[in-house]
Amino acid sequence: MSPLPRLDEAALRDAFATATDGEEVLSRRTVILLADMFDLDPLGMVHVLECKGLARAGSLDWFRANGSISPEDIASVRREAATALVFSSRKGVSCRPL
């Protein structure tokens, strides 16, 4: 794998702590959100998290052996994040058709 990208390590650790909120398992959702925040592909993010000691050793191998992170997974998480953003900015007011 290529060398690690240059990331603000403090920002990565803060984002990881916020995204995982004490969870014991690294989810696809968390990986996708972090990857988007730091402009990396999801498996690249898993690699970075492993190298920085934020994810367990073998996490990248686990994702690869268990279906990887599919384009459908990525699209689903992005839709969910966009919906949450819209609702938080509208303070829970549902969207009306035009």
Contacts in CASP RR format, 6 or more apart in sequence:
PFRMAT RR
TARGET T0000
AUTHOR 0000-0000-0000
METHOD contacts of the structure
MODEL  1
MSPLPRLDEAALRDAFATATDGEEVLSRRTVILLADMFDLDPLGMVHVLE
CKGLARAGSLDWFRANGSISPEDIASVRREAATALVFSSRKGVSCRPL
1 44 0 8 1.000
1 47 0 8 1.000
4 47 0 8 1.000
4 48 0 8 1.000
4 51 0 8 1.000
5 38 0 8 1.000
5 40 0 8 1.000
5 48 0 8 1.000
7 38 0 8 1.000
7 48 0 8 1.000
9 52 0 8 1.000
12 34 0 8 1.000
12 38 0 8 1.000
12 48 0 8 1.000
12 52 0 8 1.000
12 54 0 8 1.000
13 52 0 8 1.000
13 54 0 8 1.000
15 34 0 8 1.000
15 37 0 8 1.000
15 38 0 8 1.000
16 34 0 8 1.000
16 49 0 8 1.000
16 54 0 8 1.000
19 30 0 8 1.000
19 33 0 8 1.000
19 34 0 8 1.000
20 26 0 8 1.000
20 30 0 8 1.000
23 30 0 8 1.000
26 46 0 8 1.000
26 49 0 8 1.000
26 55 0 8 1.000
26 56 0 8 1.000
26 59 0 8 1.000
28 42 0 8 1.000
28 63 0 8 1.000
28 69 0 8 1.000
28 73 0 8 1.000
28 77 0 8 1.000
29 77 0 8 1.000
29 80 0 8 1.000
31 42 0 8 1.000
31 45 0 8 1.000
31 46 0 8 1.000
31 49 0 8 1.000
31 63 0 8 1.000
31 69 0 8 1.000
32 42 0 8 1.000
32 69 0 8 1.000
32 73 0 8 1.000
32 74 0 8 1.000
32 77 0 8 1.000
32 78 0 8 1.000
33 77 0 8 1.000
33 81 0 8 1.000
34 45 0 8 1.000
34 49 0 8 1.000
35 41 0 8 1.000
35 42 0 8 1.000
35 44 0 8 1.000
35 45 0 8 1.000
36 78 0 8 1.000
36 81 0 8 1.000
38 45 0 8 1.000
38 48 0 8 1.000
40 48 0 8 1.000
42 69 0 8 1.000
42 73 0 8 1.000
42 74 0 8 1.000
43 60 0 8 1.000
43 63 0 8 1.000
43 64 0 8 1.000
43 68 0 8 1.000
43 69 0 8 1.000
44 60 0 8 1.000
46 55 0 8 1.000
46 59 0 8 1.000
46 60 0 8 1.000
46 63 0 8 1.000
47 60 0 8 1.000
49 55 0 8 1.000
49 59 0 8 1.000
50 56 0 8 1.000
50 57 0 8 1.000
50 58 0 8 1.000
50 59 0 8 1.000
50 60 0 8 1.000
63 69 0 8 1.000
86 95 0 8 1.000
END
